[in-house]
Structures are given as C-alpha cells and as structure tokens.
Amino acid sequence: MGRANKRGRPLHGWLAIHKAPGLTATGVVNRVKRILNAQKAGHGGTLDPFAEGLLPVALGEATKTLGLVLEGDKAYRCTLALGAETDSGDNTGVVIEHSDKRPDEAALKAILPEFIGEIEQVPPAHSAIRIDGERAYKKAHRGETVEMPARSVTIHSIELVEFTGNAAVINVECGKGTYMRALARDMGRRLGCFAHLTALLRTRTFGFSLDEAVTLDQLQALVDDQAAAGDAASFDFLLPVDRVLDDIPALRLTGDAWRRISNGQTIWLDDVNAPDGAVRLLDPEGRFGAVGELGERDPQGRRKLVSKRRFNLFD
C-alpha cells in the first residue's frame, strides 16, 4: 500500500500568537493548523490556560528548531490579589489561606530585591512537573498531597507598576523554569498577607515579543484578506524558520561544500572565524537550510564542520 498524502499545506515558519485566557497551548496550535490548513505545527514554551499573551507557534520545518533552541529569558506582567492564597496560585483555585492584613506600597517595594537574582523556588503543585512519573497537577486534582522539591531559578528584575492596597501589578523578567504563581505566593507570605495571581500576561519568550503577536481572530482575518485578494497561498506574514536561531552564527557555504554537507558528509573549511559550536548554514544563495557544528582544526588549520540538522525548505 502506498503512503497516504499528508493533509494540509506544507507551511514552514513561525507565528507569534497572542493567546487569550482560557485556551490551552495545544488548543491554540490546533486552531492555527485549521486556520492555515497546515500539515504540522507545535508551540515553543507552554502557557497555562489561565494565562494570556505570547505563544510562539512553529509550522512545518520550524518544528525541528524546538529541540535546538535553549529557552531563554521571559517577561511577564503579573496582577496579584493581596489577602488570600489559593491551592493553584491563581484565581482558578480554592482559597487555602486568608488575611485581613494589607501592606503599604513601601513595604511591597522593600521586599522586591529579596526575589531578584538566583533564588530557590518551590513550584506550584498545580504544574506539569513530573513527580514519580506523573504530572504533579494530576495528583493535585485527585486531592493528593504533592511534595514539590525546590529548584534554583533566576529572576533578573521586578518592577512595581501599580499598587492599590488590595492588588499590585508587577513586571518580571526571568529565566526558564520560573513560576509566576509561585512568585506571587512567596511574595504574599513574605508580606504576611498572602497573595495569588488574578491575571498573567507573557510579553516575551523565545526571542519574540508581544507587540509582534496576532490573535487567532486577527490571523483568520489575514488569511481571509489574502484569499479575497486572490493571494491565498502566499502567507507572507510567517516569520523565518531560523528566526529563533538568531543568536547562532551564520556560515554561508560554497556550492560544493553545500552539496556535501547536505548529503551528510563531514567537511573541512579554510578561513572560518566562528567559534566552536553550533552554526546556521546558508546555501550559496544565502538561504538557511541546516544547522551544523564547527569543531577541531586539522594540522593545516582547517575547521571541521558536521551537519546536525537539515531543513527541507528548498531543493
């Protein structure tokens, strides 16, 4: 029996989606696939259903970059309700602690430096971290007591944007693995008044920013406008596959070197100044098509180049 054709268009690139609250990351990816009639899609960096904001979506060959990208710094705007702690750390959970105490703005500002830098943080029990082979949130939903081990995370900055007495809005820049729900919980405990999140907006991740994101409705409108103009197949709003690899040096190869590296051969190159490690490989026309690794030098001073990942973007 012959292999069945894949359904949908073979689209390749990235979209920055502004996810609405209430949607899962997987649900957003499925909507994008339907809107674009795309064969394959995935997301970079999950986002809780409760939260909104930036969700990068990879299409086609761009999904191959998900395993190559080191999740970098992220940025969030967090709205904290003071006076109560919930079991989930946000307003979808059950209140487990309550206080009538309210700090003033000066007290809140005074504790912020304690949460900046490399800190120990206990993730929420309602999280996707695996405990004994199972997602912690599944255990929590069954009412089991979940002991979450503390982990080291990095918070680069916290800025107080607004304070009303019963609520506070902060901007946070942090490294990977940092939970904003845990930060709100810990700040509330430190203030002696308890706290939880009532809103969470991600504004930066994977090198994308919220100001370049579109909602699902806006994406649908873009597709409809192109179809109405008779340009239904262009999808020129897609961002390049290697957009998330911008921090990796690029190396343009000659025709023979490109042919050999495309065939999986190891090659040796003269006059290469890039440091050892990953490189984006461009064909003779300057088109991105592979990720390689530069390594050792031979006695003649040539650099070893090995292909690590080929992207099927052109013939």
C-alpha positions in Angstrom: 0.0 0.0 0.0 1.3 3.4 -0.9 1.9 6.1 1.7 -1.1 8.4 2.1 -0.6 12.1 1.4 -0.4 14.3 4.4 -3.4 16.6 4.9 -2.9 20.3 4.6 -0.3 22.7 3.2 3.4 22.2 3.9 3.9 25.6 5.5 7.2 26.5 7.2 7.9 29.3 9.6 6.9 30.9 12.9 3.9 32.8 14.2 3.7 34.8 17.3 0.2 34.3 18.7 -1.5 36.3 21.4 -3.2 33.6 23.4 -6.5 34.5 25.1 -7.2 33.4 28.7 -9.0 30.1 28.9 -7.3 28.4 25.9 -4.7 25.7 26.2 -1.5 25.9 24.2 -2.4 22.7 22.4 -5.8 24.2 21.6 -4.2 27.3 20.1 -1.9 25.1 17.9 -4.9 23.2 16.6 -6.7 26.4 15.8 -3.7 27.7 13.9 -3.5 24.5 11.9 -7.1 24.7 11.0 -6.9 28.4 10.0 -3.9 27.9 7.8 -4.7 24.3 6.8 -1.2 23.5 7.8 0.3 20.0 7.9 2.3 20.3 11.1 2.6 22.7 14.0 3.9 22.9 17.5 4.4 25.5 20.2 7.5 26.9 21.9 7.2 27.3 25.6 3.8 26.3 27.2 1.4 28.8 28.7 -1.2 27.9 31.3 -4.8 28.1 30.2 -5.4 30.8 32.9 -2.7 33.0 31.4 -2.7 35.1 28.2 -0.1 36.5 26.0 2.7 35.4 23.8 2.7 31.8 22.5 5.2 31.1 19.6 3.8 28.6 17.1 6.2 26.7 14.8 4.9 25.4 11.5 6.4 22.6 9.4 10.2 22.5 9.3 10.3 25.2 12.0 9.2 22.5 14.5 12.7 21.0 14.1 14.1 24.0 15.8 12.2 23.3 19.0 14.8 20.8 20.1 17.7 23.2 19.2 16.5 26.3 21.0 17.5 26.9 24.6 14.6 28.5 26.3 15.9 32.0 27.0 14.7 34.8 29.2 11.0 35.5 29.5 9.0 38.6 30.6 5.6 38.7 32.3 3.1 41.2 33.7 1.5 39.8 36.8 -1.5 41.0 38.7 -1.6 40.0 42.3 -4.6 39.9 44.6 -3.5 40.5 48.2 -5.2 38.9 51.2 -5.6 35.3 50.0 -3.6 32.3 48.9 -5.1 29.6 46.6 -4.0 26.0 46.1 -3.2 26.7 42.5 -1.6 30.0 43.0 -4.2 31.8 40.7 -7.9 32.6 40.8 -8.9 29.2 39.4 -8.0 27.5 42.7 -9.5 27.2 46.1 -8.6 29.7 48.9 -6.5 27.9 51.5 -5.2 30.9 53.4 -6.7 34.3 54.2 -5.6 37.5 55.9 -7.1 41.0 56.6 -3.6 42.4 56.8 -2.6 44.7 53.9 0.9 46.0 53.3 1.5 49.5 52.1 3.4 50.3 48.9 6.7 50.9 50.6 6.6 47.5 52.3 5.9 45.8 49.0 8.8 47.7 47.3 11.1 46.8 50.2 10.8 43.1 49.7 11.3 43.1 45.9 15.1 42.8 46.0 14.8 39.6 48.0 13.3 37.9 45.0 15.8 39.1 42.4 18.8 37.0 41.4 19.2 33.3 41.7 16.7 32.1 44.2 15.2 28.8 45.5 11.6 28.4 44.4 9.1 25.6 45.1 6.9 25.1 42.0 3.1 25.0 42.5 1.6 21.6 42.9 -0.7 22.5 40.0 2.1 22.3 37.5 3.3 20.0 34.7 6.4 18.9 36.5 6.6 15.1 36.9 6.6 13.6 40.3 7.1 9.8 40.4 6.5 9.7 36.7 3.2 11.6 36.7 2.3 15.2 36.2 2.0 17.0 39.5 -1.3 18.7 38.6 -2.9 15.3 38.0 -2.1 14.3 41.6 -3.3 17.6 42.9 -6.6 17.3 41.0 -7.2 14.0 42.8 -6.7 15.7 46.1 -3.3 14.1 46.8 -0.7 15.9 48.8 2.1 16.7 46.4 5.6 17.5 47.8 7.3 19.7 45.3 11.1 20.0 45.6 12.6 23.4 45.5 14.7 24.4 42.4 17.1 27.2 41.6 15.6 29.8 39.2 16.8 33.2 38.1 14.8 36.5 38.3 16.5 39.4 36.6 14.2 42.2 37.6 10.8 43.0 39.2 9.2 46.4 38.7 6.1 47.6 40.6 3.8 49.1 38.0 0.7 49.7 40.1 -0.5 49.3 43.7 -4.0 49.8 45.0 -3.8 48.3 48.5 -5.7 45.2 47.7 -3.8 44.4 44.4 -0.5 45.0 42.8 0.8 44.8 39.2 4.4 43.9 38.6 6.6 43.4 35.5 9.0 40.4 35.8 12.0 39.4 33.7 13.2 35.9 34.5 15.0 32.8 33.3 13.5 29.5 32.3 11.5 27.4 34.8 10.4 30.3 36.9 6.7 30.2 38.1 4.9 33.4 38.4 2.2 31.7 40.6 4.9 30.6 43.0 6.4 34.1 43.0 3.1 35.6 43.9 2.6 33.0 46.6 6.0 33.7 48.1 5.7 37.4 48.0 2.3 37.2 49.8 3.8 35.0 52.5 6.8 37.3 52.9 4.4 40.3 53.3 2.3 38.3 55.8 -0.9 38.9 53.9 -0.9 36.0 51.4 -1.4 36.6 47.6 -2.4 34.9 44.3 -2.5 35.8 40.7 -5.6 37.2 39.1 -4.0 37.8 35.7 -0.8 36.8 33.9 0.4 38.2 30.6 3.5 36.9 28.9 5.2 39.6 26.9 8.4 38.0 25.8 9.7 34.5 25.1 11.8 32.6 22.5 13.1 35.9 21.2 9.6 37.0 20.3 7.7 40.0 21.8 4.0 40.6 22.4 3.9 43.6 20.1 4.6 41.3 17.0 1.9 38.8 18.0 -1.6 38.4 16.5 -4.7 36.9 18.0 -6.4 33.9 16.4 -9.1 36.2 15.1 -6.5 38.5 13.5 -4.8 35.5 12.0 -8.1 34.4 10.5 -8.7 37.9 9.1 -5.2 37.9 7.5 -5.9 34.6 5.8 -9.4 35.8 4.6 -7.9 39.0 3.2 -5.3 37.2 1.3 -7.9 34.8 -0.1 -10.1 37.7 -1.1 -7.2 39.3 -2.9 -6.5 36.1 -4.8 -3.3 35.5 -2.9 -4.4 32.6 -0.8 -1.1 30.7 -0.8 1.5 33.4 0.0 1.3 33.5 3.8 3.9 36.2 3.8 3.2 37.0 7.4 5.0 33.9 8.5 8.4 34.6 10.2 11.5 32.7 9.0 12.2 29.2 10.3 15.6 30.3 11.7 14.1 33.3 13.5 14.7 31.6 16.8 18.3 30.8 15.9 19.4 34.4 15.5 21.9 34.0 18.3 23.8 31.3 16.4 26.5 32.5 14.0 25.7 32.0 10.3 28.1 30.5 7.8 27.5 30.7 4.0 28.8 27.7 2.1 30.1 27.4 -1.5 28.2 25.1 -3.9 30.4 22.1 -3.4 30.6 22.5 0.3 26.8 22.9 0.5 26.2 19.8 -1.6 28.5 17.7 0.5 27.1 18.9 3.9 23.6 18.4 2.5 24.5 14.8 1.9 25.6 14.4 5.5 29.3 14.4 4.8 31.8 15.9 7.2 33.8 18.7 5.6 36.9 20.8 6.4 36.9 24.5 5.8 39.6 27.2 5.5 39.3 30.7 6.8 36.4 30.3 9.3 36.4 32.7 12.2 33.3 31.5 14.0 33.8 29.9 17.5 33.4 26.2 18.1 29.8 25.1 18.4 26.5 25.4 16.5 26.3 27.4 13.3 23.4 28.2 11.0 24.4 27.0 7.5 23.3 29.0 4.4 23.4 27.8 0.9 25.3 29.7 -1.9 22.3 32.0 -2.3 22.2 32.9 1.3 19.2 30.7 2.2 19.1 29.0 5.6 19.0 25.2 5.2 20.8 23.4 8.0 22.4 23.6 11.5 25.9 22.4 11.8 28.7 22.2 14.4 32.1 23.6 14.0 34.9 21.8 15.8 38.5 20.9 15.8 41.2 22.1 13.5 43.4 19.8 11.4 47.2 20.3 11.1 46.6 22.6 8.2 44.4 24.8 10.3 41.1 23.8 8.6 37.9 23.6 10.7 35.8 20.5 10.9 32.1 21.1 10.0 29.4 18.4 10.7 25.8 18.7 9.7 23.5 18.2 12.7 20.0 19.1 11.3 18.9 19.5 7.7 15.8 21.6 6.9 13.8 20.7 3.8 13.0 24.3 2.8 14.1 24.1 -0.9 15.5 21.7 -3.4 
